Amino acid sequence: LLEEMARAGLAGVEVHHRDHGEDAVRHLTGLARDLDLLVTGSSDYHGDGKVNRLAEHTTSPEVFDAIESRGSGTPVVRP
């Protein structure tokens, strides 16, 4: 499915996430490399009731810049 989505224009895949174990991270990193996808991370913090910590897994500044450069529409506001 990821291969099909990449052919359809998918730009990246969330590799670094609390629910992804070491095997999943290795697998997804390899797929991202093979499919030329950006590797992202996420803390998925949605408030109380979840064990995720804010900024637990983040996207590197270089990948963020690549996402921003590929975007269209409203520019990103940086502090």
N, C-alpha and C positions, 0 to 999 in steps of 0.2 A: 504494500500500500504506500509506503514512504517513497519508493521508487516512482510510482505512478504520480504521486503528488509533486515530486521534484520535477518530473517532466512537464507537469501542468503549471509550474512556476513557483513552487514552494521555495522560499529563500533560506529557511533555517529550521533547526530542530532543537527543542529543549532537552539538552543532555543532562545538565546538572540540576537535580531535583531531589528532595528528601526521599521520595519513593523509588528512586533509581539506585539499585545496588551497584557494586563494582562491575559485575558482569554486564549489566545493562548499559552502564556508562561506557565501557569498552566497546560494546556492540554499536551503540548509537554514535560514538565518536568515529568508528570505522565507517559506518554508513554515511555520516556527514562528510567525511573525507572523500569517499568514493563518489558521492553524488554532488560534491562541491556545494555543500550547504553550510550556512553559518551555525556555529555551536553556541547556544544560549543557555542561561540558567535562570532560575526563578525561586523566590522565597514563597510565593503564593500565600502571603499573609492575608487572612480574611477576618482577623479579630479573634476574640476569645473562643475557646472550644476547639482550637486546632493546635497541634504541637509545633507547627512551623514557626520559626523565628524570622522576623523582618530582616532582610538582607542575608539570610542564611546561605543562599546560592544566588550569585549574581551573574550578569553578563559582562564580559570584559569590556573595557573602554574601547578597544579596537573593534570589537564586533558591534558595539553600540554605534560607533561611527559609521561602520559599513551599513548597518540597518538604516541609519539616518540618511546616508548618501543615496540609498536605493528608494527612499520614500518619496511620495508626492503629496502635495496638499500643504497642510499647515506646518510651518517650521517648528522644530523642537525648541523650547525655551529653556535655556540653561542659566543657572544662577551666576 
